[in-house]
Amino acid sequence: MQESPNKYDPHAFLRLIDLTKTFGELVAVNNVSLDIAEGEFICLLGPSGCGKTTILRMIAGLEQQNAGQIFQAGKDISRLPPRDRDFGIVFQSYALFPNLTVAQNIAYGLENRREPKKAIAERVAELLELIGLPTVGKKYPSQLSGGQQQRIALARALATSPSLLLLDEPLSALDARVRVSLRIEIKHLQRRLGLTTVFVTHDQEEALVMADRIVVMSHGVIEQAGRPQEIYRTPATPFVADFVGVMNFLPAKAGTASHQVQCGSIVFETAEVHPFSPGEAVTLAVRPEDVRVGVAANQNGNTAQAQIDEAEFLGSFYRLTLSLEGMEEARLVAEVSNNRMRDLNLNAGDKVPVQLPAALLRIYPGKTGYK
C-alpha cells in the first residue's frame, strides 16, 4: 500500500510520479510515486523481482519508464539520457576497468569532461583520502580486496561531485565482516557530504542500519515507506511485518469488544481498537522479543500458559519455540536473554507463563498465510 499522492512535497529534491515499467507482460513497477528530500538516505528494500532495481535504473536513465515522470531539483529528467543526468552510481559488481589503475578509474569521468590534469590529480588524491585508501592510486583493481574495490567504485561515483548517489546492492558481494564495516563507512561518508542517496538492497539489516527512510517494495508497488523504527514497530501490512525482522502470526478472530481478539480459547486485549466484526477472521502478530516469558499470571493481563518445545542457543540470546495451552495448533517464537534463561532456569519441556503485551500486538485482516 502506497502513500497518498497528496502527502508528497512539491519541493522535494527527487520526485518519482506515477512511475510504471513493464517488460512484455510483466509489470515490474506499477504506478509508484515517491518523494526524496535533499540529503536524505533512502533504502529501497524488498525481495528479488520486487522492482527496486528497476526504479534505480529509471532514475539513472538506464531504463525508460512506460509512464510517469522523474523530477530532480525541480527539473524534469524523465526523458534525458544518462549522460545528461546528475548522478553517480555504484553497482554490486564494482564495474571497475581492470586495465586502468585505481587513479585512472577514479579519474575516468573527470577526463571525459576534459577537466585540467592538475585538477583531476588533486580530486583523485582528495577522494582516495576520503575513502581511507590514500596510497593505492598506482595499483590495479586485481591487486585490491573486494572491500577496497568497492571503495574505489564509490570514489569514482563521487568524482564528478554529483548531487545524487545511486547504490545498487553495493555490499552483497562482500563477506559479512567487510559488509558490516563498509555500510557504516558509507553512511558516515553520506552524512559528511550531505549527499542525497538511493540505496537498493534486499538485506533488511542494511536498511535498518543505514536508512533515514525505508521504502519496502513487493510486486512492483510500495508496501510502506517510513523511518526504520516505524517500519519495524508498526508494519502496515503482513508482508512488511514478515520481511522486516521476525514476526509471529497467530490465527485469530475478532472478539466481542473492539479491543479484543480470540486465539483458540484465549482472549487477548489489544491497545488498538480494531474495525472487525465479532467472529471475523483476523491475524494477531507479535515480535519474538516482545513475548515476555516467565511473567506472573496476573501481571497486566494477556497471559497464557505455554510449554517450551525447543530452546535454541544463539549466542547472546535463546530462541524458544512455545506451544500455548488453548492454541494447540499454533506455535509462538520468543527471544529470551541468557540472563533471563539462567534466572528462570528454563529448559525444553518446561511449562511457563507468557505474556503478550497489549501495546505491542498488531492485528491484520483475514489469514495472512505467514507463520
ROMI-323031 format. One record per residue: residue in one letter; x, y, z of N, C-alpha, C in turn. Coordinates in steps of 0.2 Angstrom, whole numbers, plus 5000, padded with zeros to 4 digits. Each point is the difference from the previous one (the first is absolute). Example, Ala and Ser with C-alpha at 12.3 -4.5 7.8 and 13.67 -1.06 7.14 Angstrom:
2
A,5066,4972,5039,4996,5006,5000,5004,5006,5000
S,4998,5005,4996,5004,5006,5001,4996,5005,5003
This chain:
371
M,5004,4994,5000,4996,5006,5000,5004,5006,5000
Q,4999,5005,4995,5004,5006,5000,4997,5006,5003
E,5005,5005,5001,4997,5006,5003,4996,5003,4995
S,4995,5004,5003,4996,5004,4996,5004,5006,4997
P,4998,5001,4993,5004,5005,4996,5000,5007,5004
N,4994,5002,5003,5000,5006,5003,5005,5001,5006
K,5004,4995,5002,5005,5000,5005,5006,5003,4997
Y,5001,5000,4994,5006,5001,4997,5002,5007,5000
D,5007,5002,5000,5002,5007,5001,5002,5002,4993
P,4997,5005,4998,5002,5003,4993,5007,5003,5000
H,5003,5001,5006,5007,5003,5000,5005,4994,5001
A,4998,4994,5000,5005,4995,5001,5005,5000,4995
F,5006,4997,5002,5006,5001,4995,4999,4995,4995
L,4998,4994,5001,4998,4995,4995,4993,4997,5001
R,4996,5001,4994,4993,4998,5000,4999,4995,4995
L,4997,4994,5002,4998,4995,4995,4992,5000,5000
I,4998,5001,4994,4992,5001,5000,4997,4995,4995
D,4996,4996,5003,4996,4995,4997,5005,4996,4995
L,5006,4997,5002,5004,4997,4996,4997,4992,4998
T,5000,4999,4994,4998,4993,4998,5005,4997,4995
K,5003,4994,5001,5004,4997,4995,4998,4993,4999
T,4999,4998,4994,4999,4993,4998,5005,4997,4996
F,5001,4993,5000,5004,4997,4996,4995,4994,4997
G,4998,5002,4994,4995,4995,4997,4994,5000,5004
E,4998,4995,5002,4994,4999,5004,5001,5001,5008
L,5007,5000,5002,5001,5001,5007,5000,5007,5002
V,4997,5002,5005,4999,5007,5002,5006,5000,5006
A,5005,5003,4999,5006,5000,5005,4999,5005,5005
V,4997,5006,4998,4999,5006,5004,4993,5002,4998
N,4996,5001,5005,4993,5001,4999,4997,5007,5003
N,5001,5005,4997,4997,5007,5002,5003,5002,5006
V,5006,5000,5001,5004,5002,5006,5001,5007,5000
S,4998,5003,5006,5002,5007,5001,5004,5001,5007
L,5005,5004,5000,5004,5001,5006,5004,5006,5000
D,5000,5004,5005,5004,5006,5001,5006,4999,5004
I,5006,5002,4998,5006,5000,5004,5003,5007,5002
A,5001,5001,5006,5003,5007,5002,5007,5000,4998
E,5002,5006,5000,5008,5002,4998,5004,4997,5006
G,5005,4997,4999,5004,4997,5006,4998,4994,5003
E,4994,4997,4998,4997,4994,5003,5003,4994,4997
F,5000,4995,5005,5003,4993,4998,4994,4996,5000
I,4998,4997,4994,4994,4996,4999,5002,4993,4998
C,4998,4995,5003,5001,4993,4998,4993,4997,4997
L,5001,4998,4994,4995,4996,4997,5001,4993,5002
L,4996,4997,5003,5000,4993,5003,4995,4996,4998
G,5002,4994,4998,4995,4995,4998,5004,4994,4997
P,4996,4994,4999,5003,4994,4997,5001,5001,4993
S,5004,4995,4997,5002,5000,4993,4993,5001,4996
G,5000,5004,4995,4995,5001,4995,4994,5004,5003
C,5001,5004,5005,4995,5004,5003,5000,5007,4996
G,5005,5002,4996,5000,5006,4996,5005,5005,5003
K,5003,4999,5005,5005,5005,5003,5006,5002,4995
T,5003,4995,4997,5005,5002,4996,4998,5003,4993
T,4994,4998,4998,4997,5003,4994,4999,5008,5002
I,4998,5001,5006,4999,5008,5001,5006,5003,5000
L,5005,4997,5003,5007,5003,5000,5002,5002,4993
R,4999,4995,4996,5003,5000,4993,4996,5006,4996
M,4993,5000,5002,4996,5006,4997,5003,5007,5002
I,5001,5000,5006,5003,5007,5003,5007,5001,4996
A,5004,4995,4998,5006,5001,4997,4999,5001,4992
G,4994,4998,4998,4999,5001,4993,5003,4993,4996
L,5001,4995,5004,5003,4994,4997,4994,4996,4998
E,4994,5001,5002,4993,4997,4998,4996,5006,4999
Q,4995,4999,4995,4996,5006,4998,4993,4998,5003
Q,4997,5004,5004,4993,4998,5003,4995,5000,4994
N,4995,4996,5001,4994,5000,4995,4995,5006,5001
A,5000,5002,5007,4996,5005,5002,5003,5003,5006
G,4998,5007,5001,5002,5003,5006,5006,5005,4999
Q,5002,5004,5005,5005,5005,4999,5005,5000,5006
I,5006,5002,4999,5005,5001,5005,5003,5007,5000
F,4999,5003,5006,5003,5007,5000,5006,5000,5005
Q,5005,5003,4998,5006,5001,5005,5002,5007,5000
A,5000,5003,5006,5001,5007,5002,4995,5004,4996
G,4994,4998,4999,4995,5004,4996,5000,4999,4993
K,5005,4996,4997,5001,5000,4993,4997,4993,4998
D,4996,5000,4994,4997,4993,4998,5006,4997,4996
I,5002,4994,5003,5005,4996,4997,4998,4994,4997
S,4993,4999,4999,4997,4994,4998,5002,4997,4994
R,5002,5004,4995,5002,4998,4993,5008,5001,4999
L,5003,5003,5005,5007,5001,4998,5004,4994,5000
P,5006,5000,4996,5004,4994,5000,5004,5000,5006
P,5003,4995,5002,5004,4999,5006,5006,5006,5001
R,5003,5001,4994,5006,5005,5000,4998,5007,5002
D,4993,5001,4999,4998,5007,5002,4996,5000,5007
R,5001,4995,5003,4997,5000,5007,5006,5001,5005
D,4998,5003,5006,5005,5001,5005,5000,4995,5005
F,5004,4995,4999,5000,4994,5005,5007,4997,5000
G,5001,4996,5005,5006,4995,5000,4997,4994,5002
I,5002,4994,4998,4997,4994,5001,5006,4995,5001
V,4998,4995,5005,5004,4995,5002,4996,4993,5000
F,5003,4995,4996,4997,4994,4999,5003,4994,5005
Q,4996,4995,5000,5002,4994,5004,5007,4998,4998
S,5001,5000,4993,5006,4996,4997,5006,5005,5000
Y,4999,5006,5003,5006,5005,5000,5001,5003,4993
A,5000,4996,4995,5000,5003,4993,5006,5004,4999
L,5006,4999,5003,5006,5003,4999,5003,4998,4993
F,5004,5004,4997,5004,4999,4994,5006,4996,5002
P,5001,4993,4999,5005,4997,5002,5007,5002,4997
N,5000,5003,4994,5006,5002,4997,5002,5007,5002
L,4997,5003,5004,5001,5007,5003,5002,5000,5007
T,5005,5004,5002,5002,5000,5007,4994,5003,5004
V,5001,5000,5007,4994,5003,5004,5000,5007,4999
A,5005,5004,4999,5000,5007,4999,4996,5001,4993
Q,5002,4996,4995,4997,5001,4994,4992,4998,5000
N,4998,4995,5004,4993,4999,5001,4996,5006,5003
I,5003,5002,5005,4997,5006,5003,4999,5006,4996
A,5005,5001,4996,5001,5006,4995,4996,4999,4994
Y,4997,4995,4999,4997,4998,4993,4995,5006,4998
G,4995,5001,5005,4995,5005,4998,5002,5007,5000
L,5005,5001,5003,5003,5007,5000,5004,5001,4993
E,5003,4995,4998,5004,5000,4994,4995,5001,4994
N,4994,4997,5000,4995,5000,4995,4997,5007,5000
R,5000,5004,5005,4998,5007,5001,5006,5005,4998
R,5006,4997,4998,5006,5004,4998,5002,5005,5006
E,4999,4997,5006,5003,5005,5005,5008,5000,5000
P,5002,5006,5002,5008,5000,5000,5003,4995,5004
K,5006,4998,4998,5003,4994,5003,5002,5001,5007
K,5002,5006,5002,5002,5002,5007,4994,4999,5004
A,4994,5003,4998,4994,4999,5004,4998,4993,5001
I,5001,4996,4994,4998,4993,5001,5004,4996,5005
A,5007,5002,5000,5004,4996,5005,4999,5002,5007
E,4998,5007,5001,4998,5002,5006,4994,4997,5003
R,4995,4999,4995,4993,4997,5002,5001,4993,5002
V,5004,4996,4996,5002,4993,5001,5003,4999,5007
A,5005,5004,5001,5003,5000,5007,4995,5001,5006
E,4996,5005,4999,4995,5002,5005,4995,4994,5001
L,4998,4997,4995,4995,4994,5000,5004,4994,5004
L,5006,4999,4998,5003,4994,5003,5001,5001,5007
E,5001,5006,5002,5001,5002,5007,4993,4999,5004
L,4995,5002,4996,4993,5000,5003,4998,4993,5001
I,5002,4995,4996,4998,4993,5001,5005,4996,5004
G,5005,5004,5002,5005,4996,5005,5005,4996,4996
L,5001,5001,4994,5005,4996,4996,5005,5005,4996
P,5003,5004,5003,5004,5005,4997,5006,4998,4996
T,5002,4993,5001,5007,4998,4997,4999,4995,4994
V,4993,4999,4998,4999,4994,4996,4999,5003,4992
G,5001,5006,4999,4999,5003,4994,5003,4997,4994
K,5006,4997,5001,5004,4997,4994,4999,4993,4999
K,4996,4997,5005,4998,4993,4999,4994,4999,4995
Y,5000,4993,4998,4994,4998,4996,4995,4997,5004
P,4993,5000,4998,4995,4997,5004,5001,4993,5002
S,5004,4996,4996,5001,4993,5002,5005,4999,5006
Q,5003,5006,5002,5005,4999,5005,4996,5002,5007
L,4994,5002,4999,4996,5002,5006,4995,4995,5003
S,4998,5000,5006,4995,4996,5003,4993,5002,4997
G,4995,4996,5001,4993,5002,4998,4998,5007,5003
G,5001,5000,5007,4998,5006,5003,5004,5006,4998
Q,5006,5000,4998,5004,5005,4997,4997,5002,4994
Q,4999,4995,4995,4997,5002,4994,4994,5003,5000
Q,4996,4999,5005,4993,5003,5000,5001,5007,5003
R,5005,5001,5004,5002,5007,5002,5002,5004,4994
I,5004,4997,4995,5002,5004,4994,4994,5001,4996
A,4995,4995,4999,4994,5002,4996,4996,5005,5003
L,5000,5001,5007,4997,5005,5003,5003,5007,4998
A,5007,5000,5001,5004,5006,4998,4999,5002,4993
R,5000,4996,4996,4998,5001,4993,4993,5003,4999
A,4995,4998,5003,4994,5003,5000,4999,5007,5002
L,5005,5001,5005,5000,5007,5003,5004,5005,4997
A,5004,4997,4995,5005,5005,4997,4998,5006,4997
T,4994,5000,4997,4997,5005,4996,4996,5005,5004
S,5000,4998,5007,4996,5004,5005,4992,5000,4998
P,4997,4994,4999,4993,5000,4998,4996,5002,5006
S,4994,5002,4999,4995,5002,5005,4996,4994,5002
L,5001,4994,4997,4996,4994,5001,5004,4994,5000
L,5000,4996,5005,5004,4994,5000,4995,4994,5000
L,5001,4995,4995,4996,4994,4999,5005,4994,5002
L,4997,4996,5004,5004,4994,5002,4996,4994,4999
D,5002,4995,4996,4996,4995,4998,5003,4993,5003
E,4998,4998,5006,5002,4994,5003,5008,5001,5001
P,5003,5005,5002,5007,5001,5000,5004,4995,5004
L,4997,4997,5005,5003,4997,5006,4999,4992,4999
S,4995,4998,4996,4998,4993,5000,5005,4995,4998
A,5006,5002,4996,5005,4996,4998,5006,4999,5005
L,4999,5004,5006,5005,5000,5005,4999,4995,5005
D,5005,4998,5004,4999,4995,5005,4997,5004,5006
A,4997,4997,5005,4996,5003,5005,5004,5005,5004
R,5006,4999,5002,5004,5005,5004,5001,5006,4996
V,5002,4999,4994,5002,5006,4996,4993,5004,4999
R,4995,4997,4999,4993,5003,4998,4998,5004,5006
V,5001,4998,5006,4998,5003,5006,5004,5007,5001
S,5007,4999,4999,5005,5006,5000,4998,5005,4995
L,4999,4998,4994,4999,5004,4994,4994,5004,5000
R,4994,4997,5003,4994,5003,5000,5000,5006,5005
I,5004,4999,5005,5001,5006,5005,5004,5005,4997
E,5005,4999,4996,5004,5005,4997,4996,5003,4995
I,4996,4997,4996,4996,5003,4995,4995,5005,5003
K,4997,4998,5005,4995,5004,5004,5004,5007,5003
H,5006,4999,5003,5003,5006,5002,5002,5004,4995
L,5003,4997,4994,5002,5004,4994,4994,5004,4997
Q,4994,4997,5000,4994,5003,4997,4998,5006,5005
R,5000,4999,5006,4998,5006,5005,5005,5005,4999
R,5007,4999,5000,5005,5005,4999,4999,5004,4994
L,4998,4997,4994,4999,5003,4994,4993,5003,4999
G,4995,4998,5004,4994,5002,5000,4997,4998,4993
L,5001,4995,4997,4999,4998,4994,4993,4995,5000
T,4995,5003,4995,4994,4996,5000,5002,4993,4997
T,4998,4995,5003,5002,4993,4998,4994,4995,5000
V,5000,4996,4995,4995,4995,4999,5004,4993,5000
F,4998,4996,5004,5004,4994,5002,4995,4994,4999
V,5002,4996,4995,4995,4994,4999,5003,4994,5004
T,4996,4996,5003,5003,4994,5004,4994,4995,5001
H,5002,4994,5001,4995,4995,5002,5001,4998,5008
D,5005,5003,5002,5002,4999,5007,4997,5005,5005
Q,4996,4997,5004,4996,5004,5005,5004,5003,5005
E,5006,4997,5002,5004,5003,5005,5004,5006,4997
E,5002,4999,4994,5003,5006,4997,4995,5006,5000
A,4994,4999,4998,4995,5005,5000,4999,5003,5006
L,4999,4996,5005,4999,5003,5007,5006,5004,5003
V,5006,4998,4998,5006,5003,5003,5001,5007,4996
M,4999,5000,4994,5003,5005,4995,4995,5005,4999
A,4993,4999,4999,4995,5004,4997,4998,5006,5005
D,4999,5005,4997,4995,5005,5003,4993,4998,5000
R,4999,4997,4994,4993,4998,4998,5000,4994,4996
I,4996,4995,5002,5000,4994,4996,4994,4999,4996
V,5000,4998,4994,4995,4999,4995,4999,4993,4999
V,4995,4996,5003,5000,4993,4999,4995,4999,4994
M,5003,4996,4995,4997,4998,4994,4998,4993,4999
S,4994,4999,4997,4998,4993,4998,4996,5000,4993
H,5002,4996,4996,4996,4999,4993,4999,5007,4997
G,5005,5004,5000,5000,5006,4996,4997,5006,5003
V,4997,4999,5007,4997,5006,5003,5003,5001,5007
I,4999,5006,5003,5003,5002,5006,4995,4997,5006
E,5002,4996,5004,4996,4997,5005,5000,5005,5006
Q,5006,5003,5002,5000,5005,5005,5006,5004,4999
A,5000,5006,5002,5006,5005,5000,5000,5003,5007
G,5006,5000,5003,5000,5004,5007,5007,4999,5003
R,5001,5003,5006,5006,4999,5003,5001,4993,5002
P,5006,4998,5001,5002,4993,5002,4996,4997,5006
Q,5000,5005,5005,4996,4998,5006,4992,4999,4999
E,4998,5004,4996,4993,5000,4998,4998,4993,4996
I,5005,4999,4995,4999,4994,4996,5000,4994,5005
Y,5004,5000,5004,5001,4994,5005,4995,4999,5005
R,4998,5006,5003,4995,4999,5006,4993,5000,4998
T,4999,5004,4994,4993,5000,4998,4999,4998,4992
P,5002,4994,4999,4999,4998,4993,4993,5001,4997
A,4999,5003,4994,4993,5001,4998,4997,4994,4997
T,5004,4995,4998,4997,4994,4997,5003,4994,5002
P,4997,4994,5000,5004,4994,5001,5006,4999,4997
F,5000,5002,4993,5007,4999,4997,5005,5004,5003
V,4999,5006,5002,5005,5004,5003,5002,4997,5006
A,4995,4998,5004,5002,4997,5007,5004,4994,4999
D,4999,4996,4995,5003,4994,4999,5007,5001,4997
F,5001,5005,4995,5006,5001,4997,5005,5004,5004
V,4998,5004,5004,5004,5004,5004,5000,4997,5007
G,5006,4997,5002,5000,4996,5007,4996,4994,5000
V,4999,4997,5006,4996,4994,5001,4994,5001,5003
M,4994,4997,4998,4994,5002,5003,4996,4993,5001
N,4997,5000,5006,4995,4994,5001,4993,5002,4997
F,4997,4996,4996,4993,5001,4998,4996,4994,5003
L,4995,5002,5003,4995,4996,5004,4993,5000,4997
P,4997,4995,4997,4993,5000,4998,4996,5002,5006
A,4995,5004,4998,4996,5003,5005,4993,5002,4997
K,4995,5002,5005,4994,5003,4997,4999,5006,5005
A,4996,5005,4997,4999,5006,5004,4995,4998,5006
G,5002,5003,5006,4996,4999,5006,4993,5004,5000
T,4997,4999,5005,4993,5004,5001,5001,5007,5001
A,5006,5002,5003,5002,5007,5001,5005,5002,4994
S,5000,5006,4998,5004,5003,4995,5008,5000,5002
H,5001,4998,5006,5007,5000,5002,5002,4993,5002
Q,4997,4995,4998,5001,4993,5001,5001,4996,4994
V,5004,4995,5001,5000,4995,4995,5001,4993,5003
Q,4997,4995,4997,5000,4993,5003,5005,4995,4996
C,5004,4997,5003,5005,4995,4997,4998,4994,5003
G,4997,4995,4997,4998,4994,5003,4995,5002,5006
S,5001,4998,5006,4996,5001,5005,5003,5006,5004
I,5005,5003,4998,5003,5006,5004,4998,5006,4997
V,4998,5005,5004,4998,5007,4998,5006,5005,5002
F,5002,5003,4995,5005,5005,5001,4997,5007,5000
E,5002,5005,5004,4999,5007,4999,5005,5003,4996
T,4997,5005,4996,5005,5004,4995,4999,5007,5002
A,5006,5004,4999,5000,5007,5001,4996,5004,4995
E,5001,4997,4993,4996,5003,4995,4993,4998,4999
V,4996,5004,4999,4993,4998,4999,4999,4998,4992
H,4998,4994,4999,4999,4997,4994,4993,5001,4997
P,5000,5000,4993,4993,5001,4997,4997,4994,4998
F,5002,4994,5002,4997,4994,4998,4994,4998,5004
S,4995,4996,4997,4994,4998,5003,5002,4994,5004
P,4996,4999,5006,5001,4994,5004,5000,4993,4996
G,5005,4996,5001,5001,4994,4997,5003,5000,4993
E,5002,5006,4998,5003,5001,4993,5007,4997,5001
A,5003,4997,4994,5006,4997,5000,5006,5006,5000
V,5004,5000,5004,5006,5005,5001,5006,4996,5001
T,5006,5004,5000,5006,4997,5002,5003,5004,5005
L,5002,4997,5006,5004,5004,5005,5007,4999,4999
A,5004,5006,5000,5007,4999,4999,5004,5003,5006
V,5006,4997,5001,5004,5003,5006,5007,4998,4998
R,5005,5005,5002,5007,4998,4999,5002,4995,5005
P,5005,4996,4999,5003,4995,5004,5003,5003,5007
E,5003,5006,4999,5003,5003,5006,4995,5004,5004
D,4994,5000,4998,4994,5003,5004,4996,4995,5004
V,5002,4994,4998,4996,4995,5004,5004,4999,5007
R,4996,5001,5005,5004,5000,5007,4999,4994,5003
V,5005,4996,5002,5000,4994,5002,5001,5000,5008
G,4996,4996,5003,5001,4999,5008,4997,5006,5004
V,4995,5003,4997,4997,5005,5004,4995,4997,5005
A,4998,5004,5005,4995,4998,5004,4993,5000,4997
A,4996,4995,5001,4994,4998,4997,4995,5006,5000
N,5000,5005,5005,4996,5005,5000,5003,5007,4998
Q,5006,5000,4998,5003,5006,4998,4998,5003,4994
N,4996,5005,5001,4997,5004,4994,4996,4996,4995
G,4998,4994,5001,4996,4997,4996,5003,4997,4994
N,4996,4997,4995,5003,4997,4994,5005,4995,5001
T,4999,4996,5005,5005,4994,5001,4997,4994,4999
A,5004,4995,4998,4998,4993,4999,5005,4995,5002
Q,4998,4994,5001,5005,4995,5001,5003,4997,4994
A,5007,4999,5000,5003,4997,4994,5005,4995,5002
Q,5001,4996,4995,5005,4995,5001,5006,5001,4995
I,5006,5000,5003,5006,5001,4996,5002,4993,4996
D,4998,5001,4993,5002,4994,4996,5007,4999,4998
E,5003,5006,4998,5007,5000,4998,5003,5007,5004
A,5007,4999,5001,5003,5006,5003,5007,5000,4996
E,5001,5005,4995,5006,5000,4996,5004,5005,5003
F,5006,4999,5001,5005,5004,5003,5003,5004,4994
L,5000,5007,4999,5002,5004,4995,5005,5005,5002
G,5004,4998,5005,5006,5005,5002,4997,5005,5006
S,4998,5005,4997,4998,5005,5005,4993,4999,5003
F,4996,4996,4997,4993,4998,5002,4998,4993,4998
Y,4994,4998,5003,4997,4994,4998,4994,5001,4996
R,4999,4996,4995,4993,5000,4997,4996,4994,5002
L,4995,5002,5003,4995,4994,5002,4994,4999,4996
T,4999,4994,4998,4994,4998,4997,4995,4998,5005
L,4994,5003,5000,4995,4999,5006,4993,4998,4997
S,4997,4995,5003,4993,4998,4999,4996,5003,5005
L,4994,5003,4998,4996,5003,5005,4994,4996,5002
E,4999,4999,5006,4994,4996,5002,4994,5004,4998
G,4995,4997,4997,4994,5003,4997,5001,5002,4992
M,5007,4999,4998,5001,5001,4993,5005,4995,4997
E,4997,4993,5000,5005,4995,4999,5003,5000,4993
E,4997,5003,4995,5002,4999,4994,5005,5006,4998
A,5001,5005,5004,5004,5006,4999,5007,4999,5004
R,5005,5003,4997,5006,5000,5004,5002,5008,5000
L,5003,5001,5006,5002,5007,5001,5008,5000,5001
V,5004,5005,4997,5007,5000,5001,5001,5006,5004
A,5004,4999,5005,5002,5005,5005,5008,5001,5000
E,5003,5006,5001,5007,5001,5001,5001,5002,5007
V,5004,4996,5003,5002,5001,5008,5007,5001,5001
S,5002,5005,5004,5007,5001,5001,5003,4994,5004
N,5007,4999,5000,5003,4995,5004,4999,5001,5007
N,5000,5006,5002,4999,5002,5007,4993,4997,5003
R,4995,5002,4995,4993,4998,5002,5000,4992,5000
M,5003,4997,4995,4999,4993,5000,5003,4997,5007
R,5006,5003,5002,5004,4997,5006,4996,5002,5006
D,4997,5006,5001,4996,5002,5006,4994,4995,5000
L,4997,4999,4995,4994,4996,5000,5001,4992,5000
N,5006,4998,4998,5002,4993,5000,4996,4997,4995
L,4999,5003,4994,4996,4997,4995,5003,4995,4995
N,4996,4994,4999,5003,4995,4995,4994,4997,4996
A,5002,4997,4995,4995,4997,4995,4996,4995,5004
G,4993,5001,4999,4995,4995,5004,4997,5004,5006
D,5003,5005,5002,4997,5004,5006,4994,5004,4998
K,4995,5000,5005,4994,5005,4999,5001,5006,5003
V,4998,5006,4997,5002,5006,5002,4994,5005,4998
P,4999,5005,5004,4995,5005,4998,5003,5005,4995
V,4996,5002,4995,5003,5005,4995,4995,5006,5000
Q,5002,5006,4998,4996,5005,4999,5001,5004,4994
L,4994,5002,4996,5001,5003,4994,4997,5007,5002
P,5004,5005,5001,4998,5007,5002,4996,5003,4995
A,4994,5003,5002,4995,5003,4996,5003,5005,4995
A,5004,5004,5002,5003,5006,4996,5004,4997,4995
L,5003,4994,5000,5004,4998,4995,4997,4995,4995
L,4994,4999,5000,4996,4995,4996,4998,5004,4994
R,5000,4997,4994,4998,5003,4994,4994,4995,4997
I,4995,5003,4997,4994,4996,4997,5000,5001,4993
Y,4999,4995,4996,5000,5000,4993,4993,4996,4998
P,4997,5003,4994,4994,4996,4998,5001,4993,4997
G,4996,4996,5001,5000,4993,4997,5006,4996,5003
K,5001,4994,4996,5006,4996,5001,5005,5002,4996
T,5006,5001,5002,5006,5003,4996,5003,4995,4996
G,5000,4994,5002,5004,4995,4996,5007,5000,5003
Y,5002,5004,5004,5007,5000,5003,5000,4996,5007
K,5005,4998,5002,5001,4996,5007,5005,5003,5004
